[in-house]
Amino acid sequence: MSDQKKKVLLTGVAGFLGSNLLKRLLSEGHEVVGIDNLCMGRIEHLQPYLENPGFTFVQKDIMDPDTFNSLEKDFDIITHLAAFKIPRYGNASATLKVNSKGTEHVLEFAKDFACKTVLASTSDVYGMRPDVPFDEEGVCVIGNSKVPRWAYAVSKLYDEHLGLAYMDDYNFPVSILRFFGSYGPNQHLSWWGGPQSVFIDCLLKGEVIPIHGDGSQTRTFTFVEDTVSGIYASMMKDEANGEIFNIGAHKEMTILDLAHLLHKISGNPGEANVKLIPYDEIQQGKKYQDVMRRVPDTTKAERMLGFRAQFAPEDGLKITYEWQKAVRQAQAQAETV
Ligand SMILES: NC(=O)c1ccc[n+]([C@@H]2O[C@H](COP(=O)([O-])OP(=O)(O)OC[C@H]3O[C@@H](n4cnc5c(N)ncnc54)[C@H](O)[C@@H]3O)[C@@H](O)[C@H]2O)c1
């Protein structure tokens, strides 16, 4: 498939990655039909595009098979991002149901007209694997079922297997993308959006930054423009078909480093004010397990997709800080009117 104008079905369009991908697709002249039930996404993210003739918004639930029955079967690509993430606030059953049933409905729809489908997976599927960086061919080591967080990884592993099984059984191309912590404009402003969302809010309000555990756990924070470049390349390139790719940045940082860097970006005086919260206090009496090191090997995405993350954390986090500050200021102004 070459990089001509495509008709794309995008689920989760009002969410963080969905709205950023929508912006890129429309700017490249593609036509997009976007589905979202707005349970976690925001209509504000779509506001700049609602009048764009290349975009149609369908406010529906992917759990309902009728959502897909009402669509034409003339898409060139389906990119499936709608999902529930790590169940930090309980409700692991929603994560399991949305990520299994929702993906089943997407693949059932795609198979009827053999439509190329790109599925969102997560670095969480590597679980407790000890060897970093994680390459796509290695094992996934999922923790104890009594720890609710693993519901997310298990649901995404199910999606990966289902996608590859549909590809084999019904002969249409499926690509799987394992995202490593993405951040940027339109991120959800709670833990759902990642630690940087919460830390920025604390800095804006002059509050203590909560750190889970001792803050020595590491991540590679990926600016959303980079994540979108990885998604876009896998949508447009035939080389992606039937493959799994890590999509993430390279610089390994501890969560404490993240707090200190954001404090520096904020320009707040003194040292970052952090509070360490023991893991057993995090999840309402349920067990919690963290992943202590998480770093992607992106050699495969580089070789086959030409993808390599470009943004340094200092630059991406500065853009994100300014964006979140503006959103919070606008919200505060709206409340005083
Ligand atoms: N953001 C990251 O760093 C990251 C990391 C790993 C994996 N992922 C995966 O990437 C995808 C997008 O993540 P995101 O960060 O943009 O999440 P998000 O929550 O911001 O976006 C998901 C969107 O899906 C919508 N949605 C959820 N359930 C739905 C349903 N039943 N019907 C219709 N719409 C529904 C939500 O309203 C939301 O707008 C997800 O599949 C997620 O698991 C993201």
The ligand as an SDF file (V2000), in Angstrom:
LIG
                    3D

 44 48  0  0  0  0  0  0  0  0999 V2000
   -1.1050    6.7800   25.5840 N   0  0  0  0  0  0  0  0  0  0  0  0
   -0.1970    5.8450   25.8120 C   0  0  0  0  0  0  0  0  0  0  0  0
    0.9040    6.1440   26.2960 O   0  0  0  0  0  0  0  0  0  0  0  0
   -0.4760    4.4040   25.4810 C   0  0  0  0  0  0  0  0  0  0  0  0
    0.4720    3.4500   25.8820 C   0  0  0  0  0  0  0  0  0  0  0  0
    0.2200    2.1250   25.5830 C   0  0  0  0  0  0  0  0  0  0  0  0
   -0.9020    1.7700   24.8600 C   0  0  0  0  0  0  0  0  0  0  0  0
   -1.8040    2.7180   24.4930 N   0  0  0  0  0  0  0  0  0  0  0  0
   -2.9980    2.2980   23.7480 C   0  0  0  0  0  0  0  0  0  0  0  0
   -3.2660    3.2450   22.7200 O   0  0  0  0  0  0  0  0  0  0  0  0
   -4.6630    3.4170   22.5440 C   0  0  0  0  0  0  0  0  0  0  0  0
   -5.0280    4.8770   22.7090 C   0  0  0  0  0  0  0  0  0  0  0  0
   -4.6250    5.3110   24.0000 O   0  0  0  0  0  0  0  0  0  0  0  0
   -4.9130    6.7900   24.5160 P   0  0  0  0  0  0  0  0  0  0  0  0
   -3.8220    7.1200   25.4610 O   0  0  0  0  0  0  0  0  0  0  0  0
   -5.2020    7.6660   23.3820 O   0  0  0  0  0  0  0  0  0  0  0  0
   -6.2220    6.5370   25.3880 O   0  0  0  0  0  0  0  0  0  0  0  0
   -7.4880    7.4720   25.5880 P   0  0  0  0  0  0  0  0  0  0  0  0
   -8.2410    6.9230   26.7480 O   0  0  0  0  0  0  0  0  0  0  0  0
   -7.0910    8.9040   25.6150 O   0  0  0  0  0  0  0  0  0  0  0  0
   -8.3040    7.2210   24.2330 O   0  0  0  0  0  0  0  0  0  0  0  0
   -9.1270    6.1060   24.0470 C   0  0  0  0  0  0  0  0  0  0  0  0
  -10.4330    6.5940   23.4750 C   0  0  0  0  0  0  0  0  0  0  0  0
  -11.2920    5.4600   23.2890 O   0  0  0  0  0  0  0  0  0  0  0  0
  -12.5970    5.8540   23.6560 C   0  0  0  0  0  0  0  0  0  0  0  0
  -13.3430    4.6480   24.0440 N   0  0  0  0  0  0  0  0  0  0  0  0
  -13.1160    3.8400   25.1030 C   0  0  0  0  0  0  0  0  0  0  0  0
  -14.0370    2.8720   25.1460 N   0  0  0  0  0  0  0  0  0  0  0  0
  -14.8450    3.0560   24.0670 C   0  0  0  0  0  0  0  0  0  0  0  0
  -15.9840    2.3670   23.5700 C   0  0  0  0  0  0  0  0  0  0  0  0
  -16.4840    1.3040   24.1960 N   0  0  0  0  0  0  0  0  0  0  0  0
  -16.5600    2.8150   22.4240 N   0  0  0  0  0  0  0  0  0  0  0  0
  -16.0760    3.9140   21.7800 C   0  0  0  0  0  0  0  0  0  0  0  0
  -15.0070    4.6120   22.2350 N   0  0  0  0  0  0  0  0  0  0  0  0
  -14.4040    4.1910   23.3540 C   0  0  0  0  0  0  0  0  0  0  0  0
  -12.4350    6.8210   24.8040 C   0  0  0  0  0  0  0  0  0  0  0  0
  -13.5370    7.6940   24.9730 O   0  0  0  0  0  0  0  0  0  0  0  0
  -11.1580    7.5700   24.3970 C   0  0  0  0  0  0  0  0  0  0  0  0
  -11.4680    8.7360   23.6800 O   0  0  0  0  0  0  0  0  0  0  0  0
   -5.3220    2.4950   23.5550 C   0  0  0  0  0  0  0  0  0  0  0  0
   -5.6340    1.2980   22.9050 O   0  0  0  0  0  0  0  0  0  0  0  0
   -4.2680    2.2650   24.5980 C   0  0  0  0  0  0  0  0  0  0  0  0
   -4.4320    1.0340   25.2470 O   0  0  0  0  0  0  0  0  0  0  0  0
   -1.6110    4.0370   24.7870 C   0  0  0  0  0  0  0  0  0  0  0  0
  1  2  1  0
  2  3  2  0
  2  4  1  0
  4  5  1  0
  4 44  2  0
  5  6  2  0
  6  7  1  0
  7  8  2  0
  8  9  1  0
  8 44  1  0
  9 10  1  0
  9 42  1  0
 10 11  1  0
 11 12  1  0
 11 40  1  0
 12 13  1  0
 13 14  1  0
 14 15  2  0
 14 16  1  0
 14 17  1  0
 17 18  1  0
 18 19  2  0
 18 20  1  0
 18 21  1  0
 21 22  1  0
 22 23  1  0
 23 24  1  0
 23 38  1  0
 24 25  1  0
 25 26  1  0
 25 36  1  0
 26 27  1  0
 26 35  1  0
 27 28  2  0
 28 29  1  0
 29 30  1  0
 29 35  2  0
 30 31  1  0
 30 32  2  0
 32 33  1  0
 33 34  2  0
 34 35  1  0
 36 37  1  0
 36 38  1  0
 38 39  1  0
 40 41  1  0
 40 42  1  0
 42 43  1  0
M  CHG  2   8   1  16  -1
M  END
$$$$
